Amino acid sequence: MAPFNVIADGVTTARLFGSDRIGTAVAVADAGWTTADTAILAPSADVSLVDALAAAPLAGKTAPILLTDNNTLTDATKIELVKLGVKNVYLVGAINQTVVDQINAMVGVTATVLKGTDRIGTAVAISSKLTDPAGSFVVGYGAWADALSVASYAAANNYSILIANSDGTLPASETAYQGTKVYILGGPTLVSDIPGATRLFGEDRFATNQAVLNALTYKYDKIYVANGTDAHLVDSLVASSLAAKSGSPIILGDTNSVAGAVSVHGKLAANAIVTALGGITVVLNADVEQVASETPMLSLPSGIASTLPDGTVGAAYTFKISATGGTPPYRYVASNYGASGLPVGLTLGADGTISGTNMSTLPPGFGGVTYMFTVSVTDSATPTAGTVSQNFNITVFAANNK
C-alpha cells in the first residue's frame, strides 16, 4: 500500500491494486497479513460473484479473501497461500472441482467446499460455519452492491449475510442464522418486511451505502473507497476482512463521485488513511480526495429530490433549493431545460428560493403540466469557485384539478 497524497490535517490517501482483480486481492492480503491459518477463496468471474456475497462474515477479521479462476487455481493466488502459510481454505461458490483438487494437493493444506445449489444455498452453507451470529443483514436476491456495503461491518461483528428469495421473502433455510439484530438492505420490492428488523435503503446502491454509513458504527482512522458499479464490486468483497480488522467502512462510488463522502466528513481521524481499492481508472484519485477532504464536494439535490413540490395556477409558490458541500455562501441561477423552463410567474432568487404566483395558462379540467429547468449553483471557494448544475421539475395543475 503506497500513500500518494496528504490532504489536510494529516489525512493521507493510499491505494491497493494489482494488474487485475486477482492481483488486487493479493495486494489486499499482503496489506493485512504476514501469516494466516485460514483463507477464503472465491471465484473471480463477475457471473459467479453472487455466490460469494456471504463470504465476508466467514472471513471475519482473521482470514484474507483471495480470488481464483473458476476452473484452475491461479498461480498468483497459489503463491500467496504458500507465502502466508495457509492451512485451511474455504472455497465458496461456483469453483470447479479441479481447483479443490489442486488445493488439496498442496502440502499441509485442506480444502473445504461451501456451495449450495443456488446463491441462497451457498449463503446457508457459509452461515452454517458461523458461531452464534450476533445479527444478520438480509439483502435482495440480486442486490450485490447492498451486500458489499455492509460486508466489513458483518465481518467485524459476526453478522451473517442472508439472501432473500426473488419474491422478497426470507427463505426458511436461513431463519436459523438471523441472530438477535436484523437489518434489511433495500426497499420492500427487494426484501419484504421482517418483524423487528431495521430497514436501510436509498434510491440506488450509492444512497443505500450512505444510509449504511449513517446508521452503523465504524471507526474512521482507516476508510476504504471502492467502485460500486457491477464490474468492480469484487474489490469490496476481497477488502471486507481487511476493513473489518480496523472496524472500517467501505464507501462505494463510481467514476463521477462518491455519494457516501458526505457521511464521513467530520468523522475522519486527524491521521486517517483513505485507501482506494483498485487502480486509478477504477477509483479515481479525485474520488479518494473527495472522501479525504475536509470540505465535501459541492452538490445539488438529485434523483427523486429533483422533483419539486407541485404548483397550482393562480396560487403563490415558494420553495428553497439547498446546495451542500463546497464553500458557502452560494449563488443560484436558473436556465431553461430544452424548450421548457420555470413556470410562468416564478423566479429563482440568488439564495436558491423559487417564488412568485404561478400564472401558467391551463384550461379547466386539464391535467398537470411538467416544467423542466436547470439550476446552477456557484460557491465561494478560492482561488477557484466551484459550480455544479442539476435539472429540476415542477408539475403545475389547474385550480381545483389537482
N, C-alpha and C positions, 0 to 999 in steps of 0.2 A: 504494500500500500504506500503510494508516494504522494505526500501533500503537494499541491500545486499552487496554492494561493492562501494568503492570510487576509481575511476580510476586515473585521473590526473587533476591538477588544479581545484579541487573541483567538477568535473563532477561525478555525482552519478548515480548508476543503481538501479532499483527497479523492482517490479513485481506485477501485478494484476492477480489474478486467483482464481478459486473456484474448487470444486471437479468435476465439469463438466461445459459445456458451459453455462448452466443456472446460475450456481454459479459464473462463471466469470463475467457474465452480472451484477449480483447483486454486486459483488466486484467493478466493474467499476462505477456503480451508486453510491455506498457508497463513492467512492473516489471523486466524483464530486458534490454531492448534499446531503444536510441535509433535504431540503424540495423541493417539485416540484409540481406545479399545474397540469402539463401535463406529460404524459409518452407515449412512443411508445411501442407497444407490437408486436413482430414479432415471426413467427414460428421458433422453434429451429431445426427442421429437415433439413438436407442438401438439400433434394429434394425440399423443399419449400422455401429455402433461396432466390432463384432467384426472387421470388415475392416481397421480401422486400428490394431489392437493392436500390430503390429510397427513402428509409425512412430517410436517414441522413439529407437532407435539411429540411424535416418536423420537425425533432427534433431540428435543429438549435443549438444554444448554451444553450438552456434553458431546454430541456427535455431529461431525460435519455432514453436509448433504452433497454428494457428488453425482455426476451425470455420466451416462454411457450411451453409446449407440444401442438400439434395441436388440440387435442381432449378434453383436460381438462386444467383448469388453474392450473399451477404448484404451490405447496404450498409455495416454497421459493419466487416465484415472487409475489404471493398474499401478503405475509408478507412484502415484500419490498414496494409494493404500499401503504399499510396501514402506514408503518413507515414514508414514505416520504409525506404522506398526499395528495396523488394524487387525483384530482377531475375529470380529463378528460383523457381517454385512447383511443388513436388511434390504432386500430387493423389493421395491414397491411398484405395483402396476404392471404394465404390459412390457415386461422384459423377457426375451426369449430364453428357453431352457439352456441354450448354448452358453449364455452369459453366466447362468447359475453354475454350470459345469466348470467354466473357466475360473470362477471364484473358488469353488471347492477344490480345484486343483492347485491353488496357491498354498504353500506350506503354512500350516498353523491358522488357516482362515476358514471359517464356516459360514455358509450362505443360508439365509432364511428367507423364503419367498412369502410375501404378503400381497395376495392378489385375489380378487373376487371375480365373479362372472361379469360384473359391470362396476362402474365407479362407486356405487353405493356399497357393493360387496367388498371392494377394496378399502373403503373408509371403515367398514366394520372390522375387517381383518387388522387394520392398523390400530384402531381404537381399542381392540381387544388386548393389545400389548401394553396399554397404559395402566398404571396403578392408581385406582381411585381418582378419576378425573375430578378436579375441583369444579369444573363447569364445562360449557360447550359453546361453540359457535355453529349455528345452523345456516348453511348457505344454499342458494338456489342450485338447481340441477346443472346449469351451465354457467354459474357465476364464478368463474375462475378468479377474476380480479378481487372480488369481495373476500374470498377465502385468503388471498395473499395479503390483503390489508391487515388482517389480524394474525397472520402466521407467527410473527415474532412474539406477540403477546401470548398466544396459545402455547408456544414452545417454552416460554419463560415461566408460565403459571400453571402448567399441567391442565390445559383445556383441550378437549377433543374438538376436532373439526368434522362436523356431520353434514351430509348432503341430502337435501330434500328430494322427494320424488318429483318427476316432471310436472305433476299437478300441484306442487307446493306442500304436500303433506309430508310429515316426518315418517320414514319407514319404521315399522315396528322393530326391525332388527337393530335399530340404532338407539332406541329409547334407554337401554341399559347404560349408555355411555354419556348421558346428558349432564350428570353432575348436579350440583346444587344451584349454580347460577347459569342461566341460559340466555344467550344473546341470539337474536335473529338478524341476519345481514341481508338487506334488500327489502323491497316493498312487498306487499301482500300478494302480488301476482307471481312473485318468485317463491316466497315461503309463507305458508298460511300461519295464522296466529297460533301461538303455543301458550297455554295458560301460565302466567307468571313470568314470561320471557320479556326481555327488553329488546325493542327493535331499533337497529341503527341503519339508516339508509339516507341516500340523497338522490338527486335526479339522474345521476350517472355514477360510474365507478369511482370517479375522482371526488365527487361530492360525498359518496359513501366513505371513502378513505378519510376525508376531512371529518365526517361525523365520528368515525372511529377514534381519530386523534383527539377530538374534543371530549369523548366520553370515557376513554380508558386512561389509566395512569401509566406513564412511561418516565424513564429518566432521559434527560436531554443533554448529557455530556457527549453522547455519540448519536448521530442520526444518519440514516441510510436513505438514499434517493434512488428510485428505480423507475424505469419506463413502464407505465401501466397499460400500454397497448398490448393486444393479444400476442404479437410476435416476440415480446420481450419479457413476459411475465415470469418466465423460468428463473430470471436473475433474482426476483424476490423470493422464490422458493429456496434457492440454494443459500441465500443470505439470512434466512429466518432464524436458524440456530445460532449464527454468529451474532445477530442483533439481540437474540434472547440472552446471550451471555452478559450483556450490559444493560438489559432491560430497555432496549432502544426501539423506537418506531421505525417502520419502513414507510416512506412517503411516496406515493405514486404520482407521476406526472406524464406529460408527453413532450414532444419536441417544441411545444409552444409555451408552456408554462407549467407550474406545479401548484395546483389549487390549494393543497394542504399547507403550503408555506405560511399562510396567514394563521394557521393553528399552532405553529411552533414559535412564531416571533414573540419575544418576551419570556420564553421558556428556556432558551438556549443557555447552557452554562457559559461562563466567561471564557473558558478554554475549550469549548465544544469542537468536535471534529464532525464535519458533514461530508459523508462519503458517497460518491456516485458508484452505482453498480452497473458496470458495462463501459464500453468505450465512448469517445466523445461524440460519435454520431448517434449513440443510443440515449445517453443522458448528456445534454449539452452543458458546457461549463456555465452558461448563463442560468440554467435551471438550478444548478447546485448553489450558485452565488445568490439566487433568489431566496433559497431556503436559509442560507447563512447570513444574509444581510439583516441588519437591524431594522431597515426600512422596508416594509412589504411593497411589492410592485404595485403601481397604480392600476386600478381596475374599476370597472363599472358593473352593475348587476347584469347577469346574463341568464340564458335558459328561460325557465318559467318566470323568473323575476323581471324579464324584459317586457312582459305583457303587463301594462299598467292598468289601473282601475278604469272601468267603463265610464263614458260620459253620456250626458243627456242633452239634447238640443234645447237651448234656452236656459240651461242651468249653469250656475257657477261651478268651476272646476279648479281644484288645486292639488298638486302632488309634487313632492320633492324627490328628485333623483339624487342619490348619495354615492359618491365615489369612495373608495377605500385605498389605503396604501399611499405611496408617493409622499410628497411633502405639501401639506396644506399651507395656505388656502388654495382652493381650486377655482377655476373659471370654466363655465359650461357654455357651449354654443350648439344650436340645433341647425340641421340642414335637411333638405328633402331626401327621401329614400326613393329613387326612381321618380315616378310621376306623382308620388304621394308626398306627404309632409304632415306637420302638425294640423289638427283640426282647426277650421276657421274660427278665429276669435281667441285662440290660445297662443301664448308666447312662453318661451323659456327664458327665465332670468339668469343672470351670470352666476347666481348662487345655486342653480340647479332646480329651481322651483318652476313648475309648469302651472300657469294660472290664467284666468280670464273667464269670459262667458262663452260657452260653446254656441256658435252661430251657424253650424253646419245646416244645410238645407236638405231635409229628408221628408218625403211625403208621409202622411199619416198611415200607420199600419206597415210601413216599410221596415224590414229587418235591419239589424245593425250593420254599419259600415266601418271597416277597419282602416285606420290611418297609420301609415308607417313612416318613421323618420329616424334620422341618425343624430345621436348626441355625442359630441366630442368634449372631453374634459382635459384641461391642461393644469398641471400642478405648479408649485413654486420652487422646484428643485433648482439648485445652482451647481455648476455653471450652465447645465443644460436641463431645461424643463422637460418633463415627461408628458406625453399626450397619448390618450387612447380613445377609441371610438366604439360605440355599440349601437345596434339597431333596436328601436323600441316600437311599440304599437299601442294604440288606444282605439277601442271599439266604441262608436257613438250610436246611440239609439234615439229614435224619435220619442218625444214626450209621451208618456203613458203606453209605451210599447216595449219596454224592457222586460 
